[in-house]
Amino acid sequence: MLAVELTGDTPATFRLTWRRDETSQTTLEEEIFGKRILVTDHDDWTVEQVIDAYRSQEDLEAGFRQAKDPHVVSFSPIRHFTDHKIRMHLFTCVLALAVAHLMRREAERAGLRLSVPALLGELGGIGETVLLHQGERGRPRARRMLTRMEPVQHQLHDLFDLGRYAPRR
């Protein structure tokens, strides 16, 4: 905090002096800095509900950032020209983003603290491969199998019961 003093009667005699006021700075830091004032028109909400709504604002903003991220669930590019198709595209993107957040919440409940991009990255790393082999006689055989998974991928695989979509042996 600065303490400022202006002396003199005419522009030629004006003198400005300043100094750093440590006491005022400390008082200001203790009373004001780091505090927020929340204003709402929801008179029927409890204090806890107002605080929860304020804190959930970050989640909403993160959702909008993810909606713009081409590696998560991106609204663009929109390659449609009719209003109906554009609305369906946006609906599908919002639905996909909601499902991704629900999956993140389920993973968090299971002890896996992952962001939506990290969750989608882990799930995207689970792959399937087809092994073709020729015996001595007959036609070639195909064997479908999942690729090797990391421990987090195993947990997600079990959590979301992805085995039901995996190839049968």
N, C-alpha and C positions, 0 to 999 in steps of 0.2 A: 504494500500500500504506500502511496506517495503522499506526503504532506507538502502543500504548495503555498507559497506566500508571494503576493504581488505588492510591491511598494512603489511610491512615486505618485506625483500628481499630473504630470504631463508625459506625453510619449517619450520625450527625451530623457526623462528621469525615471521611467518605469524600470523596475528590476524584478526579475522572477527568480526566486530561490526555491529549491526543493530538497527534500531529504526523504529517506526511506523510514517509515514509521513501523517498526517491528511490532509494537503493542497493538496497533490497529489491524495489522495484517493477521496476527494470531487470533484476535477477536473475530474478525471476518471469517477466517477459516473454520473456527469452532461453531459459529452461529449459522453460517449460510452455505459455505462450499460443501459439495457432496450431497446436498439435500435436494429433494424434488417436491414440488407442490402439485398434487393431482387435483384437477377440477373436473367435476362431472355433473350432469343433469339427472343422474339416476339416484334420486333421493331415497328410493326404496332399497338400494343395494347396501350391504354391510361393507365395512371397511375392507374386510378380506376379499370380497367380491371385486371391489374397485381395484385393489392391488393385483389380484389375479388377472383381471382384464388388461391392466397396464403391462404386466409382465408377458402376457400372451401376444402382445403387439409384435414382439421380436420374432415369434414363430410365424406370424402372418407375413411380416416383411421378408423372412427367409423363404417362405413359400413363393412370394413374388420373384425373388432373386432366382429360385430354382426354376420357375416357369420361364425365365429368360435364358437359362443355361442350356445350351444344346446337348450337353452330356447327361442331363437329368431328364426332365420332361419339358421340352421346349414347345412354346406356341408357334414358333416360326422355324422354318419358312412355311407359310401357308400357300399351298399350290392349288387353291380352289378359287372359283370365280363366281359361284352363286352364293347368295346369302345363306341358304339352307346348308350347303356343304361347309361353309365357314363356321356356322354355328355348331354343326356336328363335330368339326375338327376341334374347336375350342372346348366343347363338352367332353370329348374324349381325353383331351389333355388335362383338364381339371379333374376328371375322374381318375386318370392315371396318377396324378399328383396326390390325390386323396388316398388312393390305395397304397402308394409308396410311403406316405406318412403313417398309415395304419400299420404297415409292415415294420416300420422303424419303431413304432411304439411297442409292438409285440416283441421285437428283438430286445428292446430295452427292458421290458418286463422279465425277459429270460436272462438278463444280466449282460447283454451285449450292447454297449453304448456306442452306437454308430450314427453318423449323419446319414441323411438320405443318399447323397452321392456315394458315400463309402459303402453303404448297404447294397446299393445297386451295383457298385463295382465288384463287391464280393460275390454277389449272385451271378453277375455276368462272367465271373471267372470259372464258374462251374460249367464244364463243357461235356459234350458227348462225342465219342469217336466211333467210327465203324471200321472194324478189322475184317478185311477180306482175306480168306485163306483157301487154298486149293488143296484138296486131298489127293490121294493117288487116283481115285476114280470119281466120277460124278461131276456135278456142277460146283462152282465155287461157293463157299459158305460165308455168310456175313455174321459177324458177332458185334452187337452194339454194346458199348460200355461207357460209363462215366469216366472222365479224366480224374487224375489224382487231385484230391482236395486238401486245402489247408484246414487247420483245426476250426477256424471261424466259419469256413464254408461248410464243414461237417455239421456244426451246430445249427447253422441256418437251414441246411438240407433237412435235418431232423425236425427243427422247429416248424417249418412250413410244409412238412411231409412231402418233399419234392420227389421222394421215391415212387410215389404213385404216377408220376409223369415220366419216370425213367424207363429205359427199355427193359423188357422182360428178358431174363436169361434163358 
